[in-house]
Amino acid sequence: MFLSIIVPVYNAERYLPECLGSLLRQDIPREDYEILCVNDGSRDGSLEILRRFAREAGNVTVIDKENGGVTTARNAGLAAARGDYIWFVDADDFLKENILGALRQKIREEDCDRLIVGGYQFEDTWTEREQALSDQGQLPDNVPWYDAVVWRSLLRRNFLKEHDLTFRYPGLTHGEDGLFMYECGLYAPKTARIPQALYFYRVHSGSAETNFTAPNQRKKLDSYLRILGILQNYYQNGQKNAVTADKLTTFLWFALYMTAALPKADARPVLEQLKAMGLFPGKRLPECTLTRSYMTSRTDFIGRAYDFLCLHLHTRWGYCLMRGVMWVKRR
């Protein structure tokens, strides 16, 4: 079997039909790939939708488990997978139709451990204009961080098994993609690329992700702090290189950006933790190669100024200025 597509599902009834429909509208026989849908304790109608698709399509399998988070859901899919390659697809995203044949051909030509595909990020609702551009092959690949998300890569299953690569940190609720892909990169997978936007990544506006006082944001920050500790351990124990330095610096910026939005009383213990780790305030790691923070998509003067500030969040003055920016945004 060529491919196992693993879809972790939690309360995704609104988007599941679109997602699964795109996975089934492909140009290779259904016996050549499987769709493993891992229901992670959904409390809406997701499980019923999954079971309906499983009844109607012979290559859809439903794995029903208690809620344990996206890392445990992906691991459950990995344990059940039979395909030569693995592709993780989020339940609120979807694929371009009739692309699996080309992906399989590219993998055969390159004999690669990892095939990176282009991604297109859109907000909330897929438009007719975006569909038309996709049909014409003119959608841009507007997701630059290919090594920070799992959905941009098809991974050889034997490569993952050989190096015991799973989602090893079940407590992480955010950033687990970046850590997993970093650990994959430690083993230098042979890599090929298809630059066209074939994966469509949905961003939800007005969600808890944009609410800096929501409990979800605290979970996100806690995950980033834990990842910082893991990456720092790699950096200090044999991985003092540009890849590790860049990843560590990026997560530090993310953590400080979120901390700058917190009330002072809540921000203080986070800063103390980063200080105890020797990460803040501090100098840029000598191996770091980053020239952009990728924390804004704007390219005008305001965007460039904001990016410059994000690039210096690890300094005391940069962090203080960001707190001022956050204060102004709240007014």
HELIX and SHEET records of a PDB file:
HELIX    1   1 LEU A   16  LEU A   24  1                                   9    
HELIX    2   2 ARG A   30  ASP A   32  5                                   3    
HELIX    3   3 SER A   46  GLU A   56  1                                  11    
HELIX    4   4 VAL A   70  ALA A   80  1                                  11    
HELIX    5   5 LEU A  100  GLU A  110  1                                  11    
HELIX    6   6 GLU A  128  ASP A  135  1                                   8    
HELIX    7   7 VAL A  150  ARG A  152  5                                   3    
HELIX    8   8 ARG A  157  GLU A  162  1                                   6    
HELIX    9   9 GLU A  176  GLY A  185  1                                  10    
HELIX   10  10 ALA A  208  THR A  210  5                                   3    
HELIX   11  11 PRO A  215  GLN A  236  1                                  22    
HELIX   12  12 ALA A  242  ALA A  260  1                                  19    
HELIX   13  13 LYS A  264  ALA A  276  1                                  13    
HELIX   14  14 PHE A  301  CYS A  310  1                                  10    
HELIX   15  15 ARG A  316  ARG A  330  1                                  15    
SHEET    1   A 8 VAL A  60  LYS A  65  0                                        
SHEET    2   A 8 TYR A  33  ASP A  40  1                                        
SHEET    3   A 8 LEU A   3  VAL A   9  1                                        
SHEET    4   A 8 TYR A  85  PHE A  88  1                                        
SHEET    5   A 8 SER A 153  ARG A 156 -1                                        
SHEET    6   A 8 ARG A 114  GLU A 123 -1                                        
SHEET    7   A 8 THR A 191  VAL A 203  1                                        
SHEET    8   A 8 PHE A  94  LEU A  95 -1                                        
END                                                                             
